[in-house]
Amino acid sequence: QVQLVESGGGLVQAGGSLRLSCAASGNIFSINDMGWYHQAPGNQRELVATITRRGNTNYADSVKGRFTISRDNAKNTVYLQMNSLRPEDTAVYYCNADVRSSIRDWRSYAYWGQGTQVTVSS
């Protein structure tokens, strides 16, 4: 089994910053892509940012220039630095990781964290 645990969410005023962390643990051989998604009430869960094991990144247009995704492969951890936060960023943020658990089995599976609430006040 693999577990993802997010931390770092909270309440912040518009223009402020937060840094989210997500640590993967359990039966891990290697982790492929990792990412952050968010979901606001009444909306579909949306991709925020992704990062490959090599460090290649992609961002939703709405967060480009404000958010930065990074990872520490030695710690099996992915981060999301969120700057210049806006009220429309308010959502539950979920960590995702594509994990290979076996040295013999090539298959990988997507795992999700439980989510962390980010609230940006105006």
C-alpha positions, 0 to 999 in steps of 0.5 A: 500500500501507498499513502499520500499525506498533504500538509500546509493548507490554511487561511490566508489573505489575498496576496499572501502565500502558502506552501503545500507539502505531500509526502508519499510512504509505504511500498514504493519502488519509484514514483513517476509523475506527481501533481496537485489538483484542486476542487472548489464547491460545485466545481470539477476537480481540476489539475493545478500543476504536474511534475515528472521525475526528471523535474519537467513541469506543467501548470494550469493557465490560472496559476502560471507565474504564481505557483511553483511545483517541485519535488524531492525524490529522496524524500518522496515528497512534492511541494506546491509554493503558492504566491499572490493568492486570490480568493478564486484559489480557494479550494481543497487541494489534492496530491496525486502520485503515480507509484510503482511498488515492485522491482519486478512488476512494471505496473504503476498506480495512481494514488490520492491524498485526502486533501488540504483546505486552502482558503483565501480571504478578500 
